[in-house]
């Protein structure tokens, strides 16, 4: 029932994301067809190139898709370009292989007859070889297109849009319905494309059998429906583009608090300026957001002083929060031409959280208290926490112990994992409302490992120079949020399943920053 409610309330966004997804998949597949068929032809004609072409295509297929997308970010930035490049590389193998196999199917007797008749290589290719190769090539394209639709869902992690946006948001806020809202249409889209290409493949066989009239009518009906939905969604960006202001792009990381803050920034700018605001929220972590900010893929996003100093600048963070913010401001301005706006008013500090009853039973009050039993404990940490210097690697060095096992857990699922006793300990965020809701206990960082993590907005200096009003608008948020308030806002999304945009707007209205 909730899926139908989502469909009713988000039909416009669904149609837009559907067309974005289709564009990504079909653009990449189209490029792969041109490149793959050419490489397949070269593999048939040249024995020297055959092993190289097929080998490289096979190697590309073995690279994890998310890893390939991340690898392309420093060179191509965020958005559709790296997504299309990655999808194209993944689509090459089935097309290259099938082209090679198809062009090898022409009967030798027919080739000998063509040679006897004096046909040129081009004539043999188009009149004989292509006739036998085309069904194979279509089969390869069919596989490539379906694979592209599936992998395109990961493109949302780098701001490329598509149906993966819903999946990404759902994972971030632990909303299964939202995940399904993206996954089900993606699956149906893959089946739809496979059906259309299968129909074309059937007609291209040497002795085609026409499909029954009912199936042909069904294909036409699907195409007509899809065209209507596509045209409807394509009108939305045009209407939005009528805003006379320049564009500003707001980004965020991929967890609840960041989504709420990102929407606050975007709503304020929409309400108080003539700028056309684009949201690229839910990007995959600090590295992606920072790279996007430096490259101009986004213009701003919320960041934390400790994260900036230790993960981005690779320097030790001062223990004094004001000094930490000042160092971040000075170094970001000097190295990246980025500005830190005044602090928002709360700090979201890393902390180790355990179940309260477990802490009481074992008399755990501080992180050091875990040491005697650490080897028997299972920890659930976010991917960033497992890799960052201000995360598990540095923590284990400071405290002199490691846990028995660690598992990567999505931020949206982390608290459920410890609450349901799937893990014993998690890397919590101090402003997360689920800490109190799930009766978890934060252990005291008695060796003062974690630096200050005061939240603030980082903005490209070039934007502030061009639009100085942006600084004045965003600084209205400074000092308006404390830890208790942020916990309540986070809990409204994580427990009550409200949308981050709605929670953000409600807060801004209550603060008198925007009208209803």
ROMI-713445 format. One record per residue (C-alpha): residue number from 1; residue in three letters; x, y, z. Coordinates in Angstrom, 1 decimal, always signed. Layout:
N
NUM / ALA / X / Y / Z;
...
//
This chain:
516
1 / UNK / +0.0 / +0.0 / +0.0;
2 / UNK / +2.9 / +2.4 / +0.8;
3 / UNK / +4.3 / +1.8 / -2.6;
4 / UNK / +1.0 / +3.0 / -4.2;
5 / UNK / +1.1 / +6.0 / -1.9;
6 / UNK / +4.6 / +6.8 / -3.1;
7 / UNK / +3.6 / +6.4 / -6.7;
8 / UNK / +0.7 / +8.8 / -6.1;
9 / UNK / +2.8 / +11.4 / -4.4;
10 / UNK / +6.0 / +11.1 / -6.5;
11 / UNK / +4.7 / +10.3 / -10.0;
12 / UNK / +6.4 / +13.3 / -11.4;
13 / UNK / +9.8 / +12.5 / -9.9;
14 / UNK / +9.5 / +8.8 / -10.8;
15 / UNK / +8.9 / +9.7 / -14.5;
16 / UNK / +11.9 / +12.1 / -14.4;
17 / UNK / +14.2 / +9.5 / -12.8;
18 / UNK / +12.9 / +6.8 / -15.2;
19 / UNK / +13.9 / +8.9 / -18.2;
20 / UNK / +17.3 / +9.7 / -16.6;
21 / UNK / +17.9 / +6.0 / -16.1;
22 / UNK / +16.9 / +5.2 / -19.7;
23 / UNK / +19.2 / +7.9 / -21.1;
24 / UNK / +22.1 / +6.6 / -19.1;
25 / UNK / +21.6 / +3.0 / -20.1;
26 / UNK / +20.8 / +3.6 / -23.8;
27 / UNK / +23.5 / +6.2 / -24.3;
28 / UNK / +26.1 / +3.9 / -22.9;
29 / UNK / +24.8 / +0.9 / -24.8;
30 / UNK / +24.7 / +3.0 / -28.1;
31 / UNK / +28.3 / +4.0 / -27.7;
32 / UNK / +29.3 / +0.4 / -26.8;
33 / UNK / +27.6 / -0.8 / -29.9;
34 / UNK / +29.7 / +1.4 / -32.2;
35 / UNK / +32.9 / +0.6 / -30.3;
36 / UNK / +32.2 / -3.0 / -29.6;
37 / UNK / +31.1 / -4.0 / -33.1;
38 / UNK / +34.2 / -2.3 / -34.5;
39 / UNK / +36.5 / -4.1 / -32.1;
40 / UNK / +34.7 / -7.4 / -32.8;
41 / UNK / +35.3 / -6.9 / -36.6;
42 / UNK / +39.0 / -6.1 / -36.0;
43 / UNK / +39.3 / -9.3 / -33.9;
44 / UNK / +38.0 / -11.4 / -36.8;
45 / UNK / +40.2 / -9.7 / -39.4;
46 / UNK / +43.4 / -9.6 / -37.3;
47 / UNK / +44.7 / -12.6 / -35.4;
48 / UNK / +47.3 / -10.3 / -33.7;
49 / UNK / +44.5 / -8.1 / -32.3;
50 / UNK / +42.1 / -10.9 / -31.3;
51 / UNK / +43.6 / -11.9 / -28.0;
52 / UNK / +44.3 / -8.3 / -27.0;
53 / UNK / +40.7 / -7.1 / -27.8;
54 / UNK / +38.9 / -10.0 / -26.1;
55 / UNK / +41.3 / -9.9 / -23.2;
56 / UNK / +40.9 / -6.2 / -22.4;
57 / UNK / +37.1 / -6.5 / -22.7;
58 / UNK / +37.1 / -9.4 / -20.3;
59 / UNK / +39.3 / -7.6 / -17.8;
60 / UNK / +37.1 / -4.5 / -17.8;
61 / UNK / +34.1 / -6.8 / -16.9;
62 / UNK / +35.9 / -8.0 / -13.8;
63 / UNK / +36.3 / -4.6 / -12.2;
64 / UNK / +33.6 / -3.9 / -9.5;
65 / UNK / +31.2 / -1.4 / -10.9;
66 / UNK / +31.3 / +1.0 / -7.9;
67 / UNK / +35.1 / +0.8 / -7.9;
68 / UNK / +35.2 / +1.8 / -11.5;
69 / UNK / +32.8 / +4.7 / -10.9;
70 / UNK / +34.9 / +5.9 / -8.0;
71 / UNK / +38.2 / +5.6 / -10.0;
72 / UNK / +36.8 / +7.8 / -12.8;
73 / UNK / +35.8 / +10.6 / -10.4;
74 / UNK / +39.2 / +12.4 / -10.2;
75 / UNK / +39.3 / +12.6 / -14.0;
76 / UNK / +35.7 / +13.2 / -15.0;
77 / UNK / +34.1 / +14.6 / -11.9;
78 / UNK / +30.6 / +13.6 / -10.8;
79 / UNK / +27.4 / +13.4 / -12.8;
80 / UNK / +26.5 / +11.6 / -16.1;
81 / UNK / +29.9 / +11.6 / -17.8;
82 / UNK / +31.7 / +9.1 / -15.5;
83 / UNK / +28.5 / +7.1 / -15.3;
84 / UNK / +28.2 / +6.8 / -19.1;
85 / UNK / +31.9 / +6.0 / -19.4;
86 / UNK / +31.7 / +3.2 / -16.8;
87 / UNK / +28.5 / +1.8 / -18.3;
88 / UNK / +30.0 / +1.8 / -21.8;
89 / UNK / +33.1 / -0.1 / -20.6;
90 / UNK / +30.9 / -2.7 / -18.9;
91 / UNK / +28.7 / -3.1 / -22.0;
92 / UNK / +31.6 / -3.8 / -24.3;
93 / UNK / +32.3 / -7.5 / -23.6;
94 / UNK / +29.1 / -9.1 / -24.7;
95 / UNK / +29.0 / -7.0 / -27.8;
96 / UNK / +32.6 / -7.7 / -28.8;
97 / UNK / +32.3 / -11.4 / -28.2;
98 / UNK / +29.0 / -11.8 / -30.0;
99 / UNK / +30.2 / -9.7 / -33.0;
100 / UNK / +33.3 / -11.9 / -33.2;
101 / UNK / +31.3 / -15.1 / -32.9;
102 / UNK / +28.6 / -13.9 / -35.4;
103 / UNK / +31.1 / -12.8 / -38.1;
104 / UNK / +32.7 / -16.2 / -37.8;
105 / UNK / +29.4 / -18.0 / -38.6;
106 / UNK / +29.3 / -17.4 / -42.4;
107 / UNK / +29.6 / -20.8 / -44.2;
108 / UNK / +33.1 / -21.2 / -45.8;
109 / UNK / +31.4 / -22.3 / -49.0;
110 / UNK / +29.6 / -19.0 / -49.4;
111 / UNK / +32.8 / -17.1 / -48.7;
112 / UNK / +34.7 / -19.1 / -51.3;
113 / UNK / +31.8 / -18.4 / -53.8;
114 / UNK / +32.0 / -14.7 / -53.0;
115 / UNK / +35.7 / -14.7 / -53.6;
116 / UNK / +35.2 / -16.5 / -56.9;
117 / UNK / +32.7 / -13.8 / -58.0;
118 / UNK / +35.3 / -11.1 / -57.1;
119 / UNK / +33.3 / -9.5 / -54.3;
120 / UNK / +35.3 / -7.0 / -52.2;
121 / UNK / +35.8 / -7.3 / -48.5;
122 / UNK / +33.1 / -4.7 / -47.8;
123 / UNK / +30.6 / -6.5 / -50.1;
124 / UNK / +31.2 / -9.8 / -48.3;
125 / UNK / +30.8 / -8.1 / -45.0;
126 / UNK / +27.4 / -6.5 / -45.7;
127 / UNK / +25.9 / -9.1 / -48.1;
128 / UNK / +27.0 / -12.4 / -46.5;
129 / UNK / +28.7 / -12.1 / -43.1;
130 / UNK / +26.4 / -9.5 / -41.6;
131 / UNK / +23.3 / -11.6 / -42.5;
132 / UNK / +24.6 / -14.4 / -40.2;
133 / UNK / +26.2 / -12.1 / -37.6;
134 / UNK / +23.3 / -9.7 / -37.0;
135 / UNK / +21.2 / -12.0 / -34.7;
136 / UNK / +24.4 / -12.7 / -32.6;
137 / UNK / +25.1 / -9.0 / -32.4;
138 / UNK / +21.6 / -8.2 / -31.3;
139 / UNK / +21.9 / -10.9 / -28.6;
140 / UNK / +25.0 / -9.2 / -27.4;
141 / UNK / +23.4 / -5.8 / -27.4;
142 / UNK / +20.4 / -7.3 / -25.5;
143 / UNK / +22.8 / -8.6 / -22.7;
144 / UNK / +24.7 / -5.3 / -22.6;
145 / UNK / +21.5 / -3.2 / -22.4;
146 / UNK / +20.1 / -5.2 / -19.5;
147 / UNK / +23.4 / -5.1 / -17.7;
148 / UNK / +23.6 / -1.3 / -18.2;
149 / UNK / +20.1 / -0.8 / -16.7;
150 / UNK / +21.1 / -2.8 / -13.6;
151 / UNK / +24.5 / -1.0 / -13.1;
152 / UNK / +23.0 / +2.4 / -13.8;
153 / UNK / +21.3 / +2.2 / -10.4;
154 / UNK / +24.8 / +2.7 / -8.9;
155 / UNK / +25.2 / +6.0 / -10.8;
156 / UNK / +23.2 / +7.8 / -8.2;
157 / UNK / +26.1 / +7.5 / -5.8;
158 / UNK / +28.0 / +10.0 / -8.0;
159 / UNK / +25.1 / +12.3 / -8.7;
160 / UNK / +24.1 / +11.0 / -12.1;
161 / UNK / +20.5 / +10.6 / -11.2;
162 / UNK / +18.3 / +7.7 / -12.4;
163 / UNK / +16.2 / +5.2 / -10.4;
164 / UNK / +19.1 / +4.5 / -8.2;
165 / UNK / +18.4 / +7.9 / -6.5;
166 / UNK / +15.4 / +6.2 / -4.7;
167 / UNK / +17.5 / +3.2 / -3.8;
168 / UNK / +20.3 / +5.3 / -2.4;
169 / UNK / +17.9 / +7.5 / -0.4;
170 / UNK / +16.1 / +4.5 / +0.9;
171 / UNK / +19.4 / +2.9 / +2.1;
172 / UNK / +20.5 / +6.1 / +3.7;
173 / UNK / +17.3 / +6.5 / +5.8;
174 / UNK / +16.6 / +2.7 / +6.2;
175 / UNK / +13.3 / +3.0 / +4.2;
176 / UNK / +12.5 / -0.3 / +2.5;
177 / UNK / +9.6 / +1.1 / +0.6;
178 / UNK / +11.8 / +3.8 / -1.0;
179 / UNK / +14.3 / +1.2 / -2.0;
180 / UNK / +11.6 / -0.9 / -3.7;
181 / UNK / +10.3 / +2.3 / -5.3;
182 / UNK / +13.6 / +2.5 / -7.2;
183 / UNK / +14.3 / -1.2 / -7.6;
184 / UNK / +11.0 / -2.4 / -8.9;
185 / UNK / +10.8 / +0.1 / -11.8;
186 / UNK / +14.5 / -0.6 / -12.6;
187 / UNK / +13.7 / -4.3 / -12.8;
188 / UNK / +10.7 / -3.7 / -15.0;
189 / UNK / +12.7 / -1.4 / -17.2;
190 / UNK / +15.3 / -4.1 / -17.7;
191 / UNK / +12.6 / -6.7 / -18.6;
192 / UNK / +11.0 / -4.2 / -21.0;
193 / UNK / +14.2 / -3.5 / -22.9;
194 / UNK / +15.0 / -7.2 / -23.0;
195 / UNK / +11.6 / -7.9 / -24.4;
196 / UNK / +11.9 / -5.3 / -27.1;
197 / UNK / +15.4 / -6.4 / -28.2;
198 / UNK / +14.3 / -10.1 / -28.1;
199 / UNK / +11.5 / -9.2 / -30.5;
200 / UNK / +14.0 / -7.5 / -32.8;
201 / UNK / +16.3 / -10.5 / -32.5;
202 / UNK / +13.5 / -12.8 / -33.6;
203 / UNK / +12.8 / -10.8 / -36.7;
204 / UNK / +16.5 / -10.8 / -37.7;
205 / UNK / +17.0 / -14.5 / -37.7;
206 / UNK / +17.6 / -16.1 / -41.2;
207 / UNK / +14.1 / -17.6 / -41.3;
208 / UNK / +12.0 / -15.2 / -39.1;
209 / UNK / +8.7 / -16.1 / -37.8;
210 / UNK / +6.4 / -13.2 / -37.3;
211 / UNK / +5.1 / -12.8 / -33.8;
212 / UNK / +1.4 / -13.1 / -33.1;
213 / UNK / -0.6 / -9.9 / -33.6;
214 / UNK / -1.4 / -9.7 / -29.9;
215 / UNK / +2.3 / -9.6 / -28.9;
216 / UNK / +3.0 / -7.0 / -31.6;
217 / UNK / +0.2 / -4.9 / -30.2;
218 / UNK / +1.6 / -5.2 / -26.7;
219 / UNK / +5.0 / -4.0 / -27.9;
220 / UNK / +3.3 / -0.9 / -29.5;
221 / UNK / +1.3 / -0.3 / -26.3;
222 / UNK / +4.4 / -0.4 / -24.1;
223 / UNK / +6.3 / +1.9 / -26.4;
224 / UNK / +3.3 / +4.4 / -26.5;
225 / UNK / +3.0 / +4.3 / -22.7;
226 / UNK / +6.7 / +4.8 / -22.2;
227 / UNK / +6.8 / +7.7 / -24.7;
228 / UNK / +4.0 / +9.5 / -22.9;
229 / UNK / +5.7 / +9.1 / -19.5;
230 / UNK / +9.0 / +10.2 / -20.9;
231 / UNK / +7.6 / +13.3 / -22.6;
232 / UNK / +5.7 / +14.2 / -19.4;
233 / UNK / +8.8 / +14.0 / -17.3;
234 / UNK / +10.9 / +15.9 / -19.8;
235 / UNK / +8.6 / +18.9 / -19.4;
236 / UNK / +9.5 / +19.2 / -15.7;
237 / UNK / +13.1 / +20.4 / -16.1;
238 / UNK / +11.9 / +22.9 / -18.8;
239 / UNK / +9.4 / +24.5 / -16.4;
240 / UNK / +12.0 / +24.7 / -13.6;
241 / UNK / +14.5 / +26.3 / -16.1;
242 / UNK / +12.1 / +29.3 / -16.4;
243 / UNK / +13.6 / +30.6 / -13.2;
244 / UNK / +15.6 / +33.6 / -14.3;
245 / UNK / +18.5 / +33.1 / -11.9;
246 / UNK / +21.8 / +31.2 / -12.3;
247 / UNK / +22.1 / +27.7 / -11.1;
248 / UNK / +23.5 / +26.6 / -7.8;
249 / UNK / +24.1 / +23.0 / -6.9;
250 / UNK / +23.7 / +21.8 / -3.3;
251 / UNK / +25.3 / +18.5 / -2.3;
252 / UNK / +25.4 / +16.2 / +0.7;
253 / UNK / +26.8 / +12.9 / +1.9;
254 / UNK / +24.8 / +9.7 / +2.2;
255 / UNK / +23.2 / +9.7 / +5.7;
256 / UNK / +20.1 / +11.2 / +7.3;
257 / UNK / +21.6 / +14.3 / +8.9;
258 / UNK / +23.4 / +15.3 / +5.7;
259 / UNK / +20.1 / +14.9 / +3.7;
260 / UNK / +18.2 / +17.1 / +6.1;
261 / UNK / +20.9 / +19.8 / +6.1;
262 / UNK / +21.2 / +19.6 / +2.3;
263 / UNK / +17.5 / +20.2 / +1.9;
264 / UNK / +17.6 / +23.1 / +4.5;
265 / UNK / +20.2 / +24.8 / +2.4;
266 / UNK / +18.4 / +24.2 / -0.9;
267 / UNK / +15.0 / +25.3 / +0.5;
268 / UNK / +16.5 / +28.5 / +1.9;
269 / UNK / +18.1 / +29.4 / -1.4;
270 / UNK / +15.0 / +28.7 / -3.3;
271 / UNK / +12.9 / +30.8 / -1.0;
272 / UNK / +15.3 / +33.8 / -0.5;
273 / UNK / +17.1 / +34.1 / -3.9;
274 / UNK / +16.5 / +34.1 / -7.6;
275 / UNK / +18.9 / +31.2 / -8.1;
276 / UNK / +17.8 / +28.0 / -9.7;
277 / UNK / +18.7 / +25.3 / -7.2;
278 / UNK / +19.7 / +21.8 / -8.1;
279 / UNK / +20.1 / +19.1 / -5.5;
280 / UNK / +22.8 / +16.4 / -5.7;
281 / UNK / +22.2 / +14.9 / -2.3;
282 / UNK / +23.2 / +11.5 / -1.0;
283 / UNK / +26.7 / +11.4 / -2.7;
284 / UNK / +28.9 / +8.5 / -1.6;
285 / UNK / +30.9 / +10.0 / +1.3;
286 / UNK / +33.5 / +12.6 / +2.0;
287 / UNK / +35.9 / +11.9 / -0.8;
288 / UNK / +33.2 / +12.2 / -3.5;
289 / UNK / +31.7 / +15.4 / -2.0;
290 / UNK / +35.1 / +17.0 / -1.7;
291 / UNK / +36.1 / +16.1 / -5.2;
292 / UNK / +32.8 / +17.3 / -6.6;
293 / UNK / +33.2 / +20.6 / -4.7;
294 / UNK / +36.8 / +21.2 / -6.0;
295 / UNK / +35.8 / +20.3 / -9.6;
296 / UNK / +32.6 / +22.4 / -9.5;
297 / UNK / +30.2 / +19.5 / -9.7;
298 / UNK / +28.5 / +20.9 / -6.6;
299 / UNK / +28.8 / +24.4 / -5.1;
300 / UNK / +28.3 / +23.6 / -1.4;
301 / UNK / +27.7 / +20.8 / +1.1;
302 / UNK / +27.7 / +20.4 / +5.0;
303 / UNK / +31.0 / +19.2 / +6.5;
304 / UNK / +32.5 / +18.5 / +9.9;
305 / UNK / +35.7 / +20.1 / +11.2;
306 / UNK / +37.3 / +16.9 / +12.4;
307 / UNK / +36.5 / +15.1 / +9.1;
308 / UNK / +37.9 / +18.0 / +7.1;
309 / UNK / +41.2 / +18.2 / +9.0;
310 / UNK / +42.0 / +14.5 / +9.3;
311 / UNK / +40.4 / +13.0 / +6.2;
312 / UNK / +40.8 / +15.8 / +3.7;
313 / UNK / +43.7 / +17.9 / +4.9;
314 / UNK / +45.5 / +15.0 / +6.6;
315 / UNK / +46.5 / +17.1 / +9.6;
316 / UNK / +46.0 / +16.7 / +13.4;
317 / UNK / +42.9 / +18.4 / +14.6;
318 / UNK / +43.2 / +20.9 / +17.6;
319 / UNK / +41.2 / +19.8 / +20.6;
320 / UNK / +39.6 / +23.3 / +20.8;
321 / UNK / +36.5 / +23.4 / +18.5;
322 / UNK / +37.0 / +27.1 / +17.6;
323 / UNK / +40.7 / +26.5 / +16.7;
324 / UNK / +39.7 / +23.5 / +14.6;
325 / UNK / +37.2 / +25.5 / +12.6;
326 / UNK / +39.7 / +28.3 / +12.1;
327 / UNK / +42.4 / +25.9 / +10.8;
328 / UNK / +39.8 / +24.3 / +8.4;
329 / UNK / +38.7 / +27.7 / +7.1;
330 / UNK / +42.3 / +28.9 / +6.5;
331 / UNK / +43.6 / +25.7 / +4.9;
332 / UNK / +40.5 / +25.2 / +2.7;
333 / UNK / +40.8 / +28.8 / +1.5;
334 / UNK / +44.5 / +28.4 / +0.7;
335 / UNK / +44.5 / +25.0 / -0.9;
336 / UNK / +41.0 / +24.7 / -2.5;
337 / UNK / +39.6 / +28.2 / -2.7;
338 / UNK / +36.7 / +27.1 / -0.6;
339 / UNK / +35.0 / +29.0 / +2.3;
340 / UNK / +33.8 / +27.7 / +5.6;
341 / UNK / +30.7 / +29.5 / +6.8;
342 / UNK / +30.2 / +30.0 / +10.6;
343 / UNK / +29.3 / +26.8 / +12.6;
344 / UNK / +25.7 / +25.6 / +12.5;
345 / UNK / +25.7 / +25.2 / +16.3;
346 / UNK / +26.1 / +21.4 / +16.9;
347 / UNK / +28.9 / +18.8 / +16.7;
348 / UNK / +28.2 / +15.4 / +15.3;
349 / UNK / +31.0 / +13.4 / +17.0;
350 / UNK / +32.0 / +9.8 / +16.3;
351 / UNK / +31.4 / +7.5 / +19.2;
352 / UNK / +31.3 / +3.8 / +19.9;
353 / UNK / +27.8 / +2.6 / +20.9;
354 / UNK / +26.7 / -0.6 / +22.5;
355 / UNK / +23.4 / -1.9 / +23.9;
356 / UNK / +22.7 / -0.5 / +27.3;
357 / UNK / +22.0 / -3.9 / +28.9;
358 / UNK / +25.2 / -5.3 / +27.6;
359 / UNK / +27.1 / -2.3 / +28.9;
360 / UNK / +25.5 / -2.6 / +32.3;
361 / UNK / +26.2 / -6.4 / +32.4;
362 / UNK / +29.9 / -5.9 / +31.5;
363 / UNK / +30.4 / -2.6 / +33.3;
364 / UNK / +31.4 / -0.8 / +30.2;
365 / UNK / +31.6 / +3.0 / +30.7;
366 / UNK / +34.6 / +4.0 / +28.5;
367 / UNK / +36.2 / +2.7 / +25.3;
368 / UNK / +39.1 / +1.3 / +27.4;
369 / UNK / +36.7 / -0.9 / +29.3;
370 / UNK / +36.2 / -3.0 / +26.1;
371 / UNK / +39.8 / -4.2 / +25.9;
372 / UNK / +39.5 / -7.4 / +28.0;
373 / UNK / +36.7 / -8.7 / +25.8;
374 / UNK / +37.5 / -7.0 / +22.5;
375 / UNK / +38.7 / -10.1 / +20.8;
376 / UNK / +35.3 / -11.7 / +21.2;
377 / UNK / +33.3 / -8.7 / +20.0;
378 / UNK / +31.8 / -8.2 / +16.5;
379 / UNK / +31.9 / -4.6 / +15.4;
380 / UNK / +29.7 / -3.0 / +12.7;
381 / UNK / +31.3 / +0.1 / +11.2;
382 / UNK / +30.6 / +2.3 / +8.2;
383 / UNK / +32.9 / +1.9 / +5.2;
384 / UNK / +34.4 / +5.4 / +5.9;
385 / UNK / +35.0 / +4.6 / +9.6;
386 / UNK / +36.9 / +1.5 / +8.7;
387 / UNK / +39.3 / +3.3 / +6.4;
388 / UNK / +39.7 / +6.8 / +7.8;
389 / UNK / +42.6 / +7.8 / +10.1;
390 / UNK / +40.1 / +9.3 / +12.5;
391 / UNK / +38.2 / +6.0 / +12.4;
392 / UNK / +39.0 / +2.4 / +13.3;
393 / UNK / +42.6 / +2.3 / +12.2;
394 / UNK / +43.6 / +5.3 / +14.4;
395 / UNK / +41.2 / +4.2 / +17.2;
396 / UNK / +42.8 / +0.7 / +17.5;
397 / UNK / +46.3 / +2.3 / +17.7;
398 / UNK / +45.3 / +4.8 / +20.3;
399 / UNK / +43.6 / +2.2 / +22.5;
400 / UNK / +45.9 / -0.7 / +21.8;
401 / UNK / +43.3 / -3.4 / +20.8;
402 / UNK / +41.3 / -4.6 / +17.9;
403 / UNK / +37.9 / -6.3 / +17.8;
404 / UNK / +37.4 / -10.0 / +17.0;
405 / UNK / +35.7 / -9.2 / +13.7;
406 / UNK / +34.4 / -6.2 / +11.8;
407 / UNK / +31.8 / -5.9 / +9.1;
408 / UNK / +30.9 / -3.0 / +6.8;
409 / UNK / +27.4 / -1.7 / +7.6;
410 / UNK / +25.5 / +1.0 / +5.8;
411 / UNK / +24.9 / +4.1 / +8.0;
412 / UNK / +21.1 / +3.6 / +7.7;
413 / UNK / +21.2 / +0.0 / +8.9;
414 / UNK / +24.0 / +0.3 / +11.5;
415 / UNK / +21.7 / +1.0 / +14.5;
416 / UNK / +19.3 / -1.8 / +13.6;
417 / UNK / +22.3 / -4.1 / +13.4;
418 / UNK / +23.3 / -3.5 / +17.0;
419 / UNK / +19.7 / -3.3 / +18.3;
420 / UNK / +18.9 / -6.7 / +16.7;
421 / UNK / +22.2 / -8.2 / +18.2;
422 / UNK / +23.7 / -8.8 / +14.8;
423 / UNK / +26.8 / -6.9 / +16.0;
424 / UNK / +28.0 / -5.9 / +19.5;
425 / UNK / +29.3 / -2.4 / +18.8;
426 / UNK / +28.9 / +0.3 / +16.1;
427 / UNK / +30.5 / +3.6 / +15.1;
428 / UNK / +27.6 / +5.9 / +16.1;
429 / UNK / +27.0 / +9.5 / +15.3;
430 / UNK / +26.3 / +11.5 / +18.5;
431 / UNK / +23.4 / +13.4 / +17.0;
432 / UNK / +21.5 / +10.3 / +15.8;
433 / UNK / +18.1 / +10.0 / +17.5;
434 / UNK / +18.2 / +6.3 / +17.3;
435 / UNK / +20.7 / +6.1 / +20.1;
436 / UNK / +18.0 / +7.0 / +22.7;
437 / UNK / +15.2 / +5.3 / +20.8;
438 / UNK / +17.1 / +2.0 / +20.7;
439 / UNK / +18.4 / +2.4 / +24.3;
440 / UNK / +22.1 / +2.4 / +23.2;
441 / UNK / +24.9 / +3.7 / +25.3;
442 / UNK / +27.7 / +5.9 / +24.0;
443 / UNK / +31.1 / +4.9 / +25.6;
444 / UNK / +33.3 / +7.7 / +26.8;
445 / UNK / +36.3 / +8.4 / +24.6;
446 / UNK / +38.6 / +8.4 / +27.7;
447 / UNK / +41.8 / +8.8 / +25.6;
448 / UNK / +40.4 / +11.7 / +23.7;
449 / UNK / +40.9 / +10.2 / +20.3;
450 / UNK / +38.0 / +11.7 / +18.3;
451 / UNK / +38.6 / +15.4 / +17.3;
452 / UNK / +35.9 / +18.1 / +17.3;
453 / UNK / +33.3 / +17.5 / +14.6;
454 / UNK / +31.4 / +20.9 / +14.5;
455 / UNK / +29.1 / +21.1 / +11.5;
456 / UNK / +29.4 / +23.9 / +9.0;
457 / UNK / +28.6 / +24.6 / +5.3;
458 / UNK / +31.5 / +24.6 / +2.9;
459 / UNK / +31.0 / +26.8 / -0.2;
460 / UNK / +33.0 / +27.5 / -3.4;
461 / UNK / +34.5 / +30.9 / -3.1;
462 / UNK / +33.8 / +31.6 / -6.8;
463 / UNK / +30.1 / +31.3 / -6.1;
464 / UNK / +30.2 / +33.7 / -3.1;
465 / UNK / +32.0 / +36.3 / -5.2;
466 / UNK / +29.4 / +36.1 / -8.0;
467 / UNK / +26.4 / +35.8 / -5.6;
468 / UNK / +27.4 / +37.4 / -2.2;
469 / UNK / +23.7 / +37.0 / -1.2;
470 / UNK / +24.3 / +33.3 / -0.8;
471 / UNK / +26.5 / +33.8 / +2.2;
472 / UNK / +23.9 / +36.0 / +3.9;
473 / UNK / +21.1 / +33.5 / +3.2;
474 / UNK / +23.0 / +30.4 / +4.4;
475 / UNK / +24.4 / +32.2 / +7.5;
476 / UNK / +20.8 / +32.4 / +8.7;
477 / UNK / +21.3 / +28.7 / +9.7;
478 / UNK / +24.3 / +29.5 / +11.9;
479 / UNK / +23.7 / +28.8 / +15.5;
480 / UNK / +20.1 / +27.6 / +14.9;
481 / UNK / +20.9 / +23.9 / +15.5;
482 / UNK / +22.1 / +22.2 / +18.7;
483 / UNK / +22.7 / +18.5 / +19.3;
484 / UNK / +19.2 / +17.9 / +20.9;
485 / UNK / +17.5 / +19.5 / +18.0;
486 / UNK / +19.5 / +17.6 / +15.4;
487 / UNK / +18.7 / +14.3 / +17.2;
488 / UNK / +15.0 / +15.1 / +17.0;
489 / UNK / +15.2 / +15.9 / +13.3;
490 / UNK / +17.2 / +12.8 / +12.5;
491 / UNK / +14.7 / +10.6 / +14.5;
492 / UNK / +11.8 / +12.0 / +12.6;
493 / UNK / +13.3 / +10.6 / +9.4;
494 / UNK / +14.9 / +7.4 / +10.8;
495 / UNK / +12.1 / +6.2 / +13.1;
496 / UNK / +9.0 / +8.0 / +11.9;
497 / UNK / +9.9 / +7.5 / +8.2;
498 / UNK / +9.2 / +11.1 / +7.3;
499 / UNK / +10.9 / +12.6 / +4.2;
500 / UNK / +14.1 / +14.6 / +4.9;
501 / UNK / +12.8 / +17.4 / +2.7;
502 / UNK / +9.6 / +17.7 / +4.8;
503 / UNK / +11.5 / +17.6 / +8.1;
504 / UNK / +13.9 / +20.3 / +6.8;
505 / UNK / +11.0 / +22.6 / +5.6;
506 / UNK / +9.1 / +22.2 / +8.9;
507 / UNK / +12.2 / +23.2 / +10.9;
508 / UNK / +12.8 / +26.3 / +8.7;
509 / UNK / +9.1 / +27.4 / +9.2;
510 / UNK / +9.3 / +27.0 / +12.9;
511 / UNK / +12.4 / +29.1 / +13.1;
512 / UNK / +10.8 / +31.8 / +11.0;
513 / UNK / +13.4 / +31.5 / +8.3;
514 / UNK / +10.8 / +30.9 / +5.6;
515 / UNK / +7.0 / +31.3 / +5.3;
516 / UNK / +4.7 / +28.3 / +5.2;
//
